[in-house]
Amino acid sequence: MDSAALRRKLAQWYEKHRRDLPWRRTRDPYAIWISEIMLQQTRVAAAIPYYERFLARFPDAGSLAGATEDEVLTHWSGLGYYSRARNLRKAARLVADRGAFPRDHAAILELPGIGAYTAAAVASIAFGLPHAVVDGNVRRVVARLTNDGAVDVQAVADRLLDRKNPGRSNQALMELGALICLPGIPLCNACPVARLCEAKQHGTQEELPPKRERPEVKRIALKLLVIRRRGRILLVPSTRVRGFWDLPEPFEGARLASKIGVFRHSILNRQYNFEVWEALVRTLPPHSRWWAASDPANPKLDEIPLSTASKKALLCLDKKENTT
């Protein structure tokens, strides 16, 4: 593999074709860290509005460290994988206590919720430190460049890293995987390094990397109850997402009245089929609480960590009431 030629061609391509993303307009390690955590398990297009709202409310580690967990979860609501948000808050407290974001790879790696990929990304992009990143895009690109599904990806990524500009080098390799070297059928005709790609030369690019066996999809049918009283809605602590509130499921003391709607919601390999019902209640379930859409003395529904499933259920209610 001609590593020097690959680095040169990737850099030229990246400078011309890279996407204009908000976290690429800064060298602030805090902002880059937030973006990298959000981009774990989240598509770029979906992450952008969350990133911009999150930074508007928590522009630095001090503001994030001083926020309550409920407030952080509320601003994260909809992104999923909520341990990410909890770890962000824990790490922000450490950063605020130290007075600055750590500037070396080992110290970054010690922060809660940060693994090898995130530490390398922040270290290289924010501080120009020579640490190669390995994510899903990089794994796919390297497997095809070497025509080897079992290759030591980290070792190859280390060789490909431009140590004079590691931030750009890392982002170029990831960008190639995101835009050109796609899963399934890559866009080889648009690839700047196609002539240097072993899989392209052997016609095996669509076979690499080897497909992983997907876990069996679990289908779960559930009912969510909309219980209202004097303009307020009954919520219970969520059993699906720790730290969130949910519409209750059927419980002793509740009586179904009318069906409001249905929707699907997926979390990892679990596919939920929800029915939303208006219900009447004689007794309340444990730890339940009435929430008002607007109440000067209490947080509003959009100011608390409300589960995505419950938000979708309330949209079903709004749709029904607006069409009747």
C-alpha positions in Angstrom: 0.0 0.0 0.0 1.4 3.4 -1.0 0.5 5.3 2.2 2.0 8.6 1.1 -0.1 8.6 -2.1 -3.2 7.7 -0.3 -2.7 10.5 2.3 -2.1 13.0 -0.5 -5.1 12.1 -2.6 -7.4 11.9 0.4 -6.3 15.4 1.6 -6.9 16.9 -1.8 -10.3 15.3 -2.1 -11.3 16.3 1.4 -10.4 19.9 1.0 -12.6 20.1 -2.1 -15.6 17.9 -1.1 -15.9 17.9 2.6 -19.3 18.8 4.1 -19.8 22.1 5.9 -20.7 20.8 9.3 -21.1 23.1 12.4 -18.5 21.2 14.5 -15.9 21.6 11.7 -16.0 25.4 12.1 -14.4 25.3 15.5 -11.3 24.0 17.3 -13.0 24.3 20.7 -12.4 20.8 22.3 -15.6 21.1 24.3 -17.7 21.6 21.1 -15.9 18.9 19.2 -16.3 16.5 22.1 -20.1 17.2 22.2 -20.4 16.5 18.5 -18.4 13.3 18.7 -20.6 11.9 21.5 -23.8 12.9 19.6 -22.6 11.3 16.4 -22.2 7.9 18.1 -25.2 5.9 16.9 -26.8 9.1 15.3 -26.8 10.2 11.7 -25.2 13.5 10.9 -28.4 15.2 9.6 -30.3 14.2 12.8 -27.5 15.3 15.1 -27.0 18.8 13.7 -30.2 20.5 15.2 -29.5 18.7 18.6 -25.9 19.9 18.5 -26.9 23.5 17.9 -29.6 23.6 20.6 -27.4 21.8 23.1 -24.5 24.2 22.6 -26.9 27.2 22.8 -28.0 26.0 26.2 -24.7 24.6 27.4 -22.0 26.6 25.6 -19.1 25.3 27.9 -18.3 22.7 30.4 -19.2 24.9 33.4 -22.8 25.4 32.2 -23.2 21.7 31.5 -21.6 20.8 34.9 -24.1 23.1 36.7 -27.2 21.7 35.0 -29.5 19.1 36.6 -29.6 15.7 35.1 -33.3 16.3 34.2 -32.4 19.4 32.2 -29.5 17.6 30.3 -31.8 14.6 29.5 -34.5 17.0 28.3 -32.1 18.6 25.8 -30.9 15.1 24.8 -34.4 13.7 24.4 -34.9 12.0 21.0 -31.2 11.2 20.5 -31.4 7.9 22.5 -28.6 6.0 24.2 -29.1 8.3 27.2 -26.1 7.1 29.1 -24.2 9.3 26.7 -25.9 12.4 28.2 -25.3 11.3 31.8 -21.6 10.7 31.1 -21.3 14.1 29.4 -22.6 15.7 32.5 -20.2 13.7 34.7 -17.3 14.5 32.5 -18.2 18.2 32.3 -18.0 18.3 36.1 -14.4 17.0 36.0 -13.5 19.4 33.2 -15.0 22.4 35.1 -13.2 21.3 38.3 -9.9 21.2 36.4 -10.6 24.6 34.8 -9.9 23.5 31.2 -10.5 20.6 28.8 -7.6 18.1 29.0 -5.0 18.6 26.2 -3.4 15.2 26.0 -4.8 11.9 24.7 -4.4 9.9 27.9 -6.2 12.5 30.0 -9.0 12.8 27.5 -9.4 9.0 27.5 -9.9 9.1 31.3 -13.1 11.2 31.1 -16.4 9.3 31.6 -18.0 8.0 28.4 -14.9 8.5 26.3 -13.4 5.5 24.5 -10.5 5.1 22.1 -12.3 6.5 19.1 -13.6 9.7 20.8 -10.3 10.4 22.5 -8.4 10.1 19.2 -10.9 12.3 17.4 -10.9 15.1 20.0 -7.1 14.9 20.4 -6.4 15.1 16.7 -9.0 17.6 15.6 -8.8 20.0 18.6 -5.1 19.7 19.5 -3.4 18.3 16.4 -2.2 15.2 18.2 -1.2 12.2 16.1 -3.8 9.7 17.0 -5.6 7.7 14.3 -9.4 7.2 14.7 -11.2 4.0 14.0 -14.9 4.0 13.5 -17.3 2.1 11.3 -16.5 4.2 8.2 -12.7 3.7 8.7 -13.1 0.0 9.2 -15.0 -0.3 5.9 -12.5 1.9 4.0 -9.5 0.0 5.3 -11.0 -3.4 4.7 -11.5 -2.5 1.0 -8.2 -0.7 0.6 -6.4 -3.8 1.8 -8.9 -6.3 0.4 -8.8 -8.0 3.8 -11.8 -8.3 6.1 -9.6 -9.4 9.0 -7.0 -6.7 8.7 -5.7 -4.9 11.8 -7.6 -1.7 11.1 -5.9 0.4 13.8 -2.4 -0.5 12.5 -3.4 0.5 8.9 -5.1 3.7 10.1 -1.9 4.6 12.0 0.1 4.2 8.8 -2.3 6.3 6.8 -2.4 9.1 9.4 -0.8 12.4 8.2 1.1 13.4 11.4 1.5 17.0 10.1 -2.3 17.4 10.0 -3.9 14.5 11.9 -7.3 16.2 12.4 -7.8 16.7 8.6 -6.3 13.2 7.9 -8.8 11.5 10.3 -11.8 13.4 9.0 -10.8 12.7 5.4 -10.8 9.0 5.9 -14.1 9.1 7.8 -15.6 11.4 5.2 -14.6 9.0 2.4 -16.5 6.3 4.1 -19.5 8.5 4.8 -19.9 9.9 1.2 -18.1 7.5 -1.2 -17.1 4.1 0.3 -20.6 3.3 1.3 -21.9 0.1 2.8 -23.2 -2.4 0.2 -22.4 -0.7 -3.1 -19.6 1.9 -2.9 -19.3 4.8 -5.4 -16.0 3.6 -6.8 -16.3 5.8 -9.9 -16.2 8.9 -7.7 -13.5 7.6 -5.3 -10.2 9.6 -5.3 -8.2 6.5 -4.3 -9.9 3.8 -6.4 -6.7 3.1 -8.3 -5.0 2.3 -5.0 -7.8 0.1 -3.7 -7.0 -3.6 -3.6 -10.7 -4.6 -3.4 -11.5 -2.5 -6.4 -8.8 -4.1 -8.4 -10.0 -7.6 -7.4 -13.8 -6.8 -7.8 -14.5 -7.7 -4.1 -15.5 -4.2 -2.8 -19.1 -5.2 -2.4 -18.2 -8.2 -0.3 -16.1 -6.2 2.2 -16.1 -5.9 5.1 -17.8 -9.2 6.0 -21.4 -8.7 7.0 -22.1 -9.2 10.7 -25.0 -11.3 11.8 -27.8 -9.1 13.0 -29.7 -9.9 16.2 -33.2 -11.2 15.9 -35.8 -8.4 15.9 -38.0 -8.6 19.0 -41.6 -7.3 18.4 -43.4 -6.0 21.4 -47.0 -4.8 21.5 -47.8 -2.2 24.2 -50.6 0.2 25.1 -50.0 3.8 26.4 -52.8 5.6 28.3 -53.7 9.2 28.0 -55.3 10.1 31.3 -56.4 13.8 31.6 -57.9 15.8 34.4 -58.5 19.5 34.4 -56.0 20.2 31.6 -53.3 18.0 33.1 -51.9 14.6 31.9 -50.8 11.7 34.1 -47.2 10.6 33.8 -45.2 7.8 35.5 -41.4 7.2 35.8 -40.4 5.4 32.6 -39.5 1.7 32.9 -37.9 1.8 29.4 -35.6 4.8 29.8 -34.1 5.6 33.1 -34.6 9.2 34.3 -37.5 9.9 31.9 -41.3 10.2 32.3 -43.8 8.2 30.3 -47.5 7.8 29.7 -48.6 4.9 31.9 -49.3 1.5 30.5 -52.6 -0.3 31.6 -52.8 -0.7 35.4 -55.3 -1.7 38.0 -57.7 1.2 38.5 -57.6 2.3 34.8 -60.4 1.7 32.3 -59.8 2.0 28.6 -62.3 4.5 27.0 -61.4 5.1 23.3 -58.6 4.3 21.0 -56.6 7.4 19.9 -54.1 6.0 17.4 -51.2 3.6 16.7 -47.5 4.0 15.9 -44.2 2.1 15.7 -41.1 2.9 17.6 -37.7 1.0 17.4 -34.9 0.8 19.9 -31.9 -1.3 18.8 -33.4 -4.7 17.9 -36.7 -4.1 19.7 -39.7 -3.0 17.6 -42.6 -1.6 19.6 -46.1 -1.5 18.2 -47.9 1.0 20.4 -51.6 1.6 20.7 -52.6 4.9 22.3 -55.8 4.9 24.4 -57.8 7.5 26.2 -58.5 6.1 29.7 -60.4 6.9 32.9 -58.9 6.3 36.3 -60.2 5.4 39.7 -56.8 5.0 41.6 -53.4 6.3 40.6 -50.3 4.1 39.9 -47.3 4.4 42.3 -45.0 7.4 41.8 -47.3 9.0 39.2 -47.6 12.7 38.8 -50.0 15.1 37.0 -48.3 17.4 34.6 -49.8 20.5 33.0 -49.0 21.7 29.5 -48.6 25.2 31.0 -48.3 25.8 34.7 -46.3 28.8 36.1 -45.5 26.8 39.3 -44.2 23.7 37.6 -42.1 22.7 34.5 -44.0 22.3 31.2 -44.2 19.0 29.4 -41.5 20.2 26.9 -39.2 21.1 29.8 -39.0 17.7 31.4 -37.3 14.5 30.1 -40.4 12.9 28.4 -39.8 9.6 26.5 -39.8 9.7 22.7 -42.6 7.1 22.7 -44.8 9.3 24.9 -44.1 12.3 22.6 -45.3 10.3 19.6 -48.4 9.2 21.6 -49.2 12.8 22.4 -48.8 13.7 18.7 -51.4 11.0 18.0 -53.7 12.8 20.4 -53.1 16.2 18.8 -53.7 14.8 15.4 -57.0 13.2 16.4 -58.3 16.4 18.2 -57.3 18.6 15.3 -59.2 16.5 12.8 -62.4 16.2 14.8 
